[in-house]
Structures are given as structure tokens and as C-alpha cells.
Amino acid sequence: MTDIIFIRTYHSSEEEFGHLAKFSYTEIANGLCWLAAVAIEHNYKTEIIDALALGLNNHKLLDLIIEKNPRWVGITACTLDIYAAADLAEKIKSVNPDIVIIVGGAHITAVPVETMERFSAFDIGVIGEGEATIIDLMSALERKNNDLLSEVDGIVYRDSGRILSTRPRQFIANLDLLPLPKWELLPNIRKYYHAPPWTMHSGQTVTVITSRGCPFQCIYCDRKVFGNKVRFHSAKYVLSIIKVMRFQYGIKHFRISDDNFIANRARLIEICNLILMEDLKISWSCLARVDSIDADSLALMKRAGCWSIAFGIETGSQQIHDFEKKGVSLTKIENAVAMVRRAGIKVIGFNMIGHPFETIETIKETINFNKKIKVDEFKTQFLIPFPGTEFYQNASRYGILDKDWKKMGVFKEPVFIPRGLTKKDLIKWNKRGFVSFYLQPRIILSYLLQLRSFTELKAILIGAITILSWKISELFKFEDV
């Protein structure tokens, strides 16, 4: 009998990516693998079912779960997936009400009580970081005494019809105490997992996480899961992750998805030097803040295999930056992009459309600013005031917010419409900005020059066809921005 199964539910590419479904990707479920690792370390019989990777709907998933007959099921869910998680929980309870359903992830952490009120099939919610909590929780559940749940920090649970919350769980101070994730419990990594297309350099790519937490105060981000203090895995732990992926799974390219991988300069230098000393022959990309870089570090990163850095540029309006507490200036962004490009590293600019105080003019400023500073990739999504963020609480002051959790996917249509604009305005100018940027001669030429294989040519052709089909009705009335 299995003790616990950790699950990521399925949603279709169209549900998440809409018209960009052909650009869909499935990133490796590192969070579940860490949870499984600590459970196994404490001698619990543990499995992972990644239904998203396997393409299993809830009916097929239910059959698997009932066949394995676990005592507990742990489901991770972001806002977009919370209804699918609830549907699965209801299906499990209808067949075997004795299975305890535990839900974790960003959504339950953001709005724990409201989520438990809406979805009665969830027995327990894990708030924030889950590794220590899940062990204490399973220990309490083993003794089948509901009173013991009150002693488990970091959960919300049901007791005689009431929804109760326990004390907040302290964050893990030393992340190196965690065992390496149990990737072997996932389906075939090389077959089922693919990083976002813009992070692909050559061959198979996987996503890794080397730190947790963010000290900044942007109003559109919820920092409750990992907190406001950055905690780092050591350089040696990071190398262990890379070497397992490199030599056990044959992975040569990595997407480092930390909020700001280069925040700790000393650790960054040590990681790069270890990669070079061990001659790992890998390539990698990362996310960073523009106020964290320097020329010497960039040169070392380049030698160690870094080929791409993504910055959260967000908007070309300084007024909007200041309102949203981003804490950077447009000048600093421009200087940082120039510095990265001089180092021979590709720059990806992440931007959002539909900010508070957004106008057609500020959208144009965002498009033109990205052209001016010459980012290599221009990525946009609609700003979503996710539950738990400062913006979610105040969005109605600045526009109209549709609070339907099912619609809160970053690639879907906008759910927040700033005053003075319409949904049609946001969608139209998002399209125009995208096409305007990628029809630049320098961008077309750069794609042609970087082709190294038929696979890459195929990916670019699919992308081009997708963009053209998306834009065909507007191409001939295109206006300069």
C-alpha cells in the first residue's frame, strides 16, 4: 500500500496557452520531487503522478489513484489549476472517502480559508513551503487523532465543520539540508518535459531551482510561499543537481528559474568556477534583476555556459514602475541590457500589458522601449492580479477585475482592464507589439543566423505560422507604433 501520492493535475495546452498552444511547454515538477524526497527519507512509501506531463484527465487519474490505494493524496495547484484539483478531490472522495486529500501550492497559500470554504473535498491545506510541514502532517495523520493537527505548523484544516489555521511554518533556513529531488519518480524526463521555447539553446532543457524567496515588494507578486528573505542552496548543492541531470539523464541545457539567480555574487562565481573546473560542457539561462549584474560576473557566466538572461522589464513607463514598487529605473534597465549584450549573452525582456494607469501611449512606450534597448526576445503577457498579491486587494480602484479563478492564466485573455481601456484594446495592442517587434529586420536575421539544426528550423517555422495565423486579419492594416 502506498502511503502518499503527490499529484499535479492535467490541463490542456489550449486552457493554459490559448492561441499560443503550439508554443506550450511542460516544466519538470521539482516541487513534487522535493516533497517526495523528504517523504522517502522518513520511510514513507511515496509515488508521484504528473498528470500534466502524461496527459491524464481526472477520470484516468482517478483510476490510477484507486488502484494504488494510498492513505493520503497531495495535490499541488496554482490558481489556474485549483478547480481541476477540487474536481479530482471530489472524485476520489466519491469512491473512497477515507483517503485524506491535502492541497498545497501557491493558490492555497494565498487564500487558504476561502479555498477551503469553496472546495469541501479538500481536507487539509499546506501553507507555504511544504517539505517540513508534510512530514509533521503525515506523522499526525498516522496517529488518527484530529486534535494533533493543531500542533502542525503551516496548515489549514477542517474540525467539526470549522476551518482552522495553525501557526505559520518557519521557512527552512538551510536549504542544503533537503535531499536532492526524486526525479526518478517522474515519467521519462527526456520524453515528457520541455522548457519554454525561448529558453531552448540546443537539445533537451530542464528547469532547476537553486534558491527561494524574494526581498522585493512588487505589487503584482505574491511572496507567501517562499517568503521575503532569499535563501540559497550552496554552490556544491547546485553542482550536485546539475551533475545528476547531466550524467544520469543526459541533460546539457538548464533553465535556472530562481527569481534572481545572480543575487549572491560570491555564490554565482563559485558555481561558474565549479562548472568550468569540472568541464561539464553545459549551457544555461537564468532570470535576474537589472540592478544585480556587473561586467566581470557576466564574462565569467558566459565562459561557464550562460547564453541567455531574462529581465523583468514589465513596462516602458517609469511612472508605472514607481507605482508598482519595482524599484528600478528605465536608465538602469537600458544600461543592464547593453552590458549583457556586450558580454555576448542573449537578453530576454519580460513585459506586461494592462497595468494600473495603462494607456495606449504607455503600451506604445513599452513596445518602443524594448526595441530601443534591443532585447533579443520580447515577451508579453497580461497583468493578472493573482489572489494574495497587494494588487489583488486594490485592483478595483484602478479598473475592472474579473475574479474568476478559472480565467487567471498568464497566456489567457486579460482579467484586469485598466480604466480608460477595453479588453479589445489590450488584446489588439498586445498583438501589434508582438508582431511589430518580431518583424524587425535585425530580429529576423538573428533567427536565421542561429539556426543549427532541422529541429530549430521546424520550431521557428511553427512559430512563424502561428504568429501569422494569429495576426492575419490585421497584417494589412498594421500601423507603426
C-alpha positions in Angstrom: 0.0 0.0 0.0 1.3 3.4 -0.9 1.4 6.0 1.9 1.2 9.1 -0.2 0.9 10.1 -3.8 1.9 13.6 -4.9 0.0 14.8 -7.9 0.0 17.6 -10.5 -3.3 17.7 -12.3 -3.8 18.0 -16.1 -5.0 20.9 -18.2 -4.9 21.2 -21.9 -2.4 23.4 -23.8 -5.4 25.5 -25.0 -6.5 26.0 -21.4 -3.2 27.5 -20.4 -1.8 29.0 -23.6 -4.8 29.8 -25.7 -3.9 30.9 -29.2 -0.2 30.2 -28.4 -0.9 26.5 -27.6 1.7 25.5 -30.2 4.3 27.1 -28.0 3.2 25.1 -25.0 5.7 23.5 -22.6 5.7 21.3 -19.5 8.4 22.1 -17.0 9.7 19.5 -14.6 7.8 19.2 -11.3 10.7 20.0 -9.0 8.5 20.9 -6.0 6.8 17.5 -6.0 10.2 15.8 -6.3 11.5 17.6 -3.2 8.4 16.6 -1.3 8.7 13.0 -2.4 12.4 13.0 -1.4 11.8 14.1 2.2 8.8 11.7 2.5 11.0 8.8 1.3 13.8 9.9 3.7 11.3 9.5 6.5 10.4 6.0 5.3 7.0 6.7 3.7 6.1 4.8 0.6 5.8 7.5 -1.9 4.8 8.0 -5.6 4.3 10.9 -8.0 1.8 11.1 -10.7 2.4 14.0 -13.0 -0.9 14.0 -14.9 0.1 17.2 -16.7 3.1 15.6 -18.3 1.3 12.3 -19.0 -1.8 14.0 -20.4 -4.1 12.2 -17.9 -7.5 13.7 -17.3 -9.1 13.3 -13.9 -11.1 10.2 -14.9 -8.0 8.3 -15.9 -6.1 9.8 -12.9 -8.8 8.6 -10.5 -8.4 5.0 -11.8 -4.7 5.1 -11.1 -5.2 6.5 -7.6 -7.8 4.0 -6.6 -5.7 1.2 -8.0 -2.7 2.3 -5.8 -5.0 2.8 -2.8 -2.9 5.5 -0.9 -3.7 6.7 2.6 -3.1 10.3 1.5 -3.1 12.3 -1.7 -1.2 15.5 -2.0 -2.2 17.8 -4.9 -0.3 20.9 -5.9 -2.3 23.7 -7.6 -1.7 27.2 -8.8 -4.8 29.4 -9.3 -5.4 28.1 -12.8 -5.5 24.5 -11.6 -7.4 24.9 -8.4 -10.7 23.8 -9.9 -9.2 20.7 -11.5 -7.6 19.9 -8.2 -11.0 20.2 -6.5 -12.7 18.1 -9.1 -10.1 15.4 -8.6 -10.6 15.6 -4.8 -14.4 15.2 -5.2 -13.9 12.2 -7.5 -11.6 10.5 -5.0 -13.9 11.1 -2.1 -16.9 9.7 -4.0 -15.0 6.4 -4.4 -13.0 6.3 -1.2 -13.9 8.9 1.4 -11.2 7.6 3.8 -8.3 9.0 1.6 -7.2 12.2 3.1 -6.8 15.0 0.4 -4.0 17.5 1.0 -3.7 20.5 -1.2 -0.6 22.7 -1.5 0.9 25.3 -3.7 0.7 29.0 -4.5 -3.1 29.2 -4.5 -4.0 27.7 -1.2 -1.1 29.7 0.4 -2.6 32.9 -1.0 -6.2 32.4 0.1 -6.4 29.4 2.4 -9.7 29.9 4.1 -11.6 31.0 1.0 -10.2 28.0 -0.9 -11.3 25.6 1.8 -14.7 27.2 2.0 -15.3 26.8 -1.7 -14.0 23.3 -2.1 -15.3 20.9 0.6 -13.4 17.9 -0.7 -10.0 19.3 0.4 -9.3 18.0 3.9 -6.1 19.9 4.6 -4.2 22.8 3.0 -0.4 23.2 3.4 0.5 26.8 3.6 3.9 28.0 2.2 6.9 25.8 2.0 5.9 22.2 2.2 8.8 19.9 3.0 8.9 20.1 6.8 5.1 20.5 7.0 4.3 17.4 5.1 6.4 15.2 7.5 4.8 16.6 10.6 1.4 16.3 9.0 1.8 12.7 8.0 3.1 11.9 11.4 0.0 13.4 13.0 -2.3 11.7 10.5 -0.8 8.3 11.3 -2.0 8.6 14.9 -5.6 9.3 13.7 -6.2 12.0 16.2 -7.6 15.1 14.8 -6.5 17.1 17.8 -2.9 16.6 16.8 -3.4 18.6 13.7 -3.5 21.8 15.8 0.2 21.1 16.6 1.3 21.0 13.0 2.5 24.4 11.9 1.6 25.8 8.5 -1.7 24.1 7.7 -5.4 24.9 7.4 -7.8 22.1 8.1 -11.4 21.1 9.0 -12.5 20.3 12.5 -16.2 19.6 13.3 -17.4 21.8 10.5 -14.9 24.6 11.3 -12.0 25.7 9.2 -9.0 26.2 11.4 -5.5 27.6 10.7 -2.3 26.8 12.7 0.7 28.9 13.4 2.8 29.9 10.3 5.6 27.5 9.5 9.1 28.9 9.8 11.0 28.8 6.4 13.8 26.3 6.0 17.0 28.2 6.9 19.5 25.8 5.4 18.2 24.6 2.1 21.1 22.2 1.7 19.5 20.0 4.4 17.0 19.0 1.8 17.8 15.7 -0.1 18.1 16.0 -3.8 14.7 15.9 -5.6 13.4 12.4 -6.5 13.3 13.0 -10.3 13.3 9.2 -10.8 9.6 9.1 -9.7 8.6 11.2 -12.7 7.9 9.8 -16.1 10.7 9.8 -18.6 12.3 13.3 -18.3 13.7 13.4 -21.8 10.3 12.4 -23.3 7.7 14.3 -21.2 9.3 17.6 -20.1 10.2 20.7 -22.2 11.2 24.1 -21.1 9.7 27.3 -22.6 10.8 27.7 -26.3 12.6 31.0 -25.6 14.9 29.2 -23.1 16.0 26.5 -25.6 19.6 26.7 -26.7 20.3 23.2 -28.0 18.7 19.9 -27.2 16.8 18.8 -24.1 16.3 21.5 -21.5 15.2 21.1 -17.9 14.3 23.7 -15.2 16.2 23.8 -11.9 15.7 25.9 -8.8 18.7 26.9 -6.7 17.2 29.5 -4.2 13.9 30.5 -2.6 12.4 33.8 -1.7 12.4 37.4 -2.9 13.1 40.6 -0.9 11.4 43.0 -3.3 7.9 44.4 -3.0 6.3 44.4 -6.5 2.6 44.7 -6.0 1.8 42.1 -8.6 3.8 39.3 -7.0 2.8 37.1 -4.0 5.8 36.1 -1.9 4.0 34.0 0.7 5.2 30.6 -0.5 8.9 31.2 -0.1 8.9 34.5 1.8 10.7 37.9 1.5 14.1 36.6 2.5 16.3 34.9 -0.1 17.7 31.6 0.9 20.3 29.8 -1.3 21.4 26.3 -1.9 25.2 26.2 -1.8 27.3 26.1 -4.9 28.2 22.5 -4.2 24.5 21.5 -3.9 23.7 23.3 -7.2 26.5 21.4 -8.8 25.1 18.1 -7.5 21.8 19.0 -9.2 23.5 19.8 -12.4 25.7 16.7 -12.4 22.8 14.3 -11.7 20.9 15.8 -14.6 24.0 15.8 -16.8 25.2 12.3 -16.2 22.1 10.3 -15.2 19.6 11.9 -17.6 21.9 13.3 -20.4 20.7 16.9 -19.9 23.1 19.5 -21.3 21.0 22.7 -21.0 19.4 24.1 -17.9 16.9 26.9 -17.3 17.6 28.3 -13.8 14.2 29.7 -12.7 15.2 31.5 -9.5 13.7 35.0 -9.2 17.2 36.4 -9.3 19.9 33.8 -9.8 22.8 36.3 -9.6 21.7 38.0 -6.4 24.5 36.3 -4.4 27.7 37.3 -6.3 30.1 35.1 -4.3 27.9 32.0 -4.9 27.5 32.8 -8.5 31.2 33.0 -9.0 31.7 29.7 -7.2 29.1 28.0 -9.3 30.6 29.2 -12.5 34.1 28.2 -11.4 32.9 24.7 -10.4 31.2 24.3 -13.8 34.5 25.3 -15.6 36.7 23.2 -13.3 34.6 20.1 -13.8 34.4 20.7 -17.6 30.7 19.9 -17.6 30.1 21.3 -21.1 26.6 22.6 -20.4 24.7 25.7 -21.4 22.2 27.5 -19.2 19.9 30.5 -18.9 18.6 32.4 -15.9 16.4 35.2 -14.6 17.9 38.3 -13.0 17.2 41.8 -11.8 18.9 44.6 -13.8 20.4 46.1 -10.6 22.4 42.9 -9.8 24.8 42.5 -12.7 28.4 43.6 -13.3 30.7 43.1 -16.3 33.2 40.7 -14.6 30.4 38.4 -13.4 28.9 38.4 -16.9 32.2 37.5 -18.5 32.6 34.5 -16.2 28.9 33.4 -16.7 29.5 33.5 -20.4 32.6 31.2 -20.1 30.6 28.9 -17.8 27.9 28.4 -20.4 25.3 31.1 -19.8 23.8 32.1 -23.1 20.6 33.9 -22.0 19.5 36.2 -19.2 15.8 37.2 -18.8 14.9 40.5 -17.1 11.5 41.6 -15.9 11.3 44.9 -17.8 7.5 44.9 -17.4 6.8 48.4 -18.8 8.4 51.3 -20.6 6.7 53.8 -18.3 8.7 55.0 -15.3 5.5 56.2 -13.6 4.1 52.7 -13.7 7.3 51.2 -12.4 7.3 53.5 -9.5 3.6 52.9 -8.7 4.2 49.1 -8.8 7.2 49.3 -6.5 9.5 47.6 -9.0 12.5 49.7 -7.7 14.3 50.2 -10.9 14.7 53.0 -13.4 14.4 52.8 -17.2 18.0 54.0 -17.4 19.2 51.2 -15.3 17.3 48.7 -17.4 18.9 50.1 -20.6 22.4 50.0 -19.1 22.0 46.5 -17.9 20.7 45.2 -21.3 23.6 46.9 -23.0 26.1 45.3 -20.6 24.7 41.8 -21.1 24.7 42.2 -24.9 28.3 43.3 -24.8 29.1 40.2 -22.9 27.7 38.1 -25.8 24.7 36.9 -23.8 21.2 37.0 -25.2 18.6 39.2 -23.5 15.0 38.2 -23.0 12.7 41.0 -21.9 9.5 40.0 -20.0 6.8 42.6 -20.1 3.2 43.0 -19.1 0.3 44.8 -20.7 -2.6 46.2 -18.7 -1.1 47.9 -15.7 -2.9 50.4 -13.4 -2.7 53.7 -15.2 -2.0 52.0 -18.5 -2.9 53.9 -21.7 -2.4 53.3 -25.4 0.6 55.6 -25.1 2.2 53.7 -22.2 1.7 50.4 -24.2 3.5 52.1 -27.1 6.2 53.2 -24.7 6.7 49.6 -23.6 7.0 48.3 -27.2 9.3 51.1 -28.3 11.5 50.9 -25.2 12.1 47.2 -25.8 13.0 48.0 -29.5 15.3 50.8 -28.4 17.3 48.8 -25.9 17.5 45.9 -28.4 16.4 43.0 -26.3 16.7 39.8 -28.3 13.3 38.4 -27.3 10.2 40.4 -26.4 7.8 38.5 -24.3 4.4 40.0 -23.1 1.5 38.7 -21.0 -1.4 40.5 -19.5 -1.0 41.6 -15.9 -3.0 39.4 -13.6 -3.8 40.5 -10.0 -3.4 37.0 -8.5 -5.0 36.2 -5.2 -2.7 37.1 -2.3 -1.0 40.0 -4.1 -1.2 43.6 -3.0 -2.7 44.4 -6.4 -5.5 41.9 -6.0 -6.7 43.7 -2.9 -6.8 47.1 -4.6 -7.4 46.4 -8.3 -10.9 47.8 -8.3 -9.5 51.3 -7.6 -7.8 51.2 -11.0 -10.1 49.3 -13.3 -12.3 46.2 -13.5 -11.1 42.8 -12.3 -12.8 39.6 -13.1 -12.1 37.4 -10.1 -12.9 34.1 -11.7 -10.0 31.9 -10.7 -10.5 29.7 -13.8 -9.5 32.6 -16.1 -6.3 33.5 -14.3 -3.7 32.1 -16.7 -0.9 34.4 -17.8 -1.4 33.5 -21.5 -5.2 33.9 -21.5 -7.3 37.0 -22.2 -6.9 39.8 -19.7 -8.9 39.6 -16.5 -7.9 43.2 -15.4 -9.0 46.1 -17.6 -7.5 49.4 -16.5 -9.7 52.5 -16.5 -9.9 54.1 -19.9 -9.1 50.9 -21.9 -11.1 48.0 -23.1 -10.3 44.3 -23.3 -10.2 44.7 -27.1 -7.6 47.5 -26.7 -5.3 45.3 -24.6 -5.6 42.3 -26.9 -5.1 44.4 -30.0 -2.0 46.2 -28.8 -0.5 43.1 -27.4 -0.7 41.5 -30.8 0.6 44.7 -32.5 3.5 45.0 -30.2 4.5 41.3 -30.7 4.4 41.5 -34.5 6.0 44.9 -34.6 8.9 43.6 -32.6 9.5 40.3 -34.5 9.2 41.8 -37.9 12.2 44.0 -37.3 15.0 43.0 -39.8 17.5 42.5 -37.0 15.3 40.0 -35.3 14.6 38.0 -38.5 18.3 38.0 -39.3 19.2 36.9 -35.8 16.9 33.9 -36.0 18.3 32.9 -39.4 21.9 33.1 -38.1 21.3 31.0 -35.0 19.9 28.0 -36.8 21.9 24.9 -36.1 19.5 22.0 -36.8 16.4 20.9 -38.6 14.6 20.8 -35.2 15.3 24.5 -34.6 14.2 25.4 -38.2 11.0 23.4 -37.6 10.4 25.3 -34.3 10.8 28.7 -36.0 8.5 27.7 -38.9 5.8 26.6 -36.5 6.2 29.9 -34.6 6.0 31.9 -37.7 2.9 30.1 -38.9 1.3 30.5 -35.5 2.0 34.2 -35.4 0.7 34.8 -39.0 -2.5 32.9 -38.4 -3.0 34.8 -35.2 -2.4 38.1 -36.9 -3.6 37.5 -40.5 -6.7 39.7 -40.0 -4.6 42.7 -39.0 -1.4 42.4 -41.0 -2.6 44.5 -43.9 -3.9 47.3 -41.6 -0.8 47.3 -39.4 0.2 50.7 -38.0 3.6 51.8 -36.9 3.8 52.1 -33.1 
